[in-house]
Amino acid sequence: QVQLVESGGGLVQPGGSLRLTCAASGFTFSSYTMNWYRQAPGKEREAVASISGTGGILNYATSVKGRFTISRDNNKRTTYLQMNSLQPEDTAVYYCYAPARGLWGQGTQVTVSS
């Protein structure tokens, strides 16, 4: 089955950390750039970070640069998003996306609140 499944979201206090995981199945994972997107209530979905198939090319949104780290393990067919120094404005549903496949995960909720 071709799918992406995210996990790792939750409620965290400002300044805290979370690690999101995206497990891929049904396609040649290592061949594809993988992205993380997020969508806050009432806002459009926005790109957060991307990583090339080999992991050698990384890109980040300005708003998360220096706080978030994207990585991947091709042996495990998994993409990660390490999020540090979380702030209330990071609250959103976070989605994993394989653009060349047009494939989205179901999303995982991240809530940053005291």
C-alpha positions as CSV (number, residue, x, y, z in Angstrom):
1,Q,0.0,0.0,0.0
2,V,1.4,3.4,-1.0
3,Q,1.1,5.7,2.0
4,L,2.8,8.1,4.4
5,V,2.0,7.8,8.1
6,E,3.0,10.6,10.6
7,S,3.3,10.2,14.3
8,G,4.9,12.1,17.2
9,G,2.6,15.1,17.6
10,G,1.2,16.2,20.9
11,L,1.0,19.0,23.4
12,V,4.2,20.7,24.5
13,Q,5.0,23.8,26.5
14,P,6.7,26.8,24.9
15,G,10.4,26.2,24.6
16,G,9.9,22.4,24.4
17,S,10.8,19.9,21.8
18,L,9.0,17.2,19.7
19,R,10.2,14.8,17.1
20,L,7.8,13.9,14.3
21,T,8.1,10.7,12.3
22,C,6.9,9.9,8.8
23,A,6.9,6.3,7.8
24,A,6.7,5.5,4.1
25,S,5.5,2.4,2.3
26,G,4.7,1.2,-1.2
27,F,7.3,3.2,-3.2
28,T,11.1,3.5,-3.6
29,F,11.5,5.8,-0.7
30,S,15.2,6.7,-1.2
31,S,14.5,8.1,-4.7
32,Y,12.2,10.8,-3.5
33,T,12.6,14.2,-1.9
34,M,10.4,14.4,1.2
35,N,8.8,17.5,2.7
36,W,7.1,18.6,5.9
37,Y,4.3,21.0,5.7
38,R,2.0,22.5,8.3
39,Q,-1.4,24.1,8.5
40,A,-2.5,26.3,11.3
41,P,-6.2,27.0,12.0
42,G,-7.6,29.5,9.5
43,K,-4.3,29.6,7.5
44,E,-3.0,28.1,4.3
45,R,-0.8,25.1,4.4
46,E,2.9,26.1,4.3
47,A,6.1,24.4,3.6
48,V,8.3,23.8,6.6
49,A,11.3,21.8,5.4
50,S,12.5,19.4,2.7
51,I,15.2,16.9,2.2
52,S,16.6,15.3,-0.9
53,G,16.6,11.5,-1.5
54,T,20.2,11.1,-0.4
55,G,19.7,13.6,2.5
56,G,22.4,15.9,1.1
57,I,20.1,18.9,0.2
58,L,18.1,20.5,3.0
59,N,15.8,23.5,2.9
60,Y,13.9,25.3,5.6
61,A,11.3,27.9,6.0
62,T,12.7,31.1,7.4
63,S,10.4,30.8,10.4
64,V,11.8,27.5,11.6
65,K,15.5,27.8,10.5
66,G,17.8,27.1,13.4
67,R,15.0,25.5,15.4
68,F,13.9,22.6,13.3
69,T,16.0,19.8,11.7
70,I,14.8,17.5,9.0
71,S,16.5,14.1,8.4
72,R,15.8,10.7,6.9
73,D,16.8,7.1,7.3
74,N,16.4,5.4,4.0
75,N,17.0,2.0,5.5
76,K,13.9,2.5,7.7
77,R,12.0,4.4,5.0
78,T,11.4,7.2,7.5
79,T,11.6,11.0,7.5
80,Y,12.0,12.9,10.8
81,L,11.4,16.5,11.9
82,Q,13.1,17.4,15.1
83,M,11.5,20.6,16.5
84,N,13.2,22.5,19.2
85,S,12.4,25.8,20.9
86,L,8.7,25.4,20.0
87,Q,6.5,28.5,20.2
88,P,2.7,28.9,20.2
89,E,2.9,30.0,16.6
90,D,4.2,26.6,15.7
91,T,0.8,25.1,16.6
92,A,-0.5,23.4,13.5
93,V,-1.3,20.1,11.9
94,Y,2.0,18.8,10.4
95,Y,1.9,16.8,7.2
96,C,4.5,14.7,5.5
97,Y,4.5,15.0,1.7
98,A,6.2,13.3,-1.2
99,P,5.8,15.8,-4.1
100,A,7.0,13.6,-6.9
101,R,4.4,11.1,-5.9
102,G,1.7,13.6,-5.0
103,L,1.3,11.8,-1.8
104,W,0.3,13.3,1.6
105,G,0.1,11.8,5.0
106,Q,-2.9,12.1,7.3
107,G,-1.2,14.7,9.5
108,T,-0.3,14.9,13.2
109,Q,-1.4,17.7,15.5
110,V,1.2,19.8,17.3
111,T,0.0,22.1,20.0
112,V,2.3,24.5,21.8
113,S,0.7,26.0,24.9
114,S,1.3,26.6,28.5
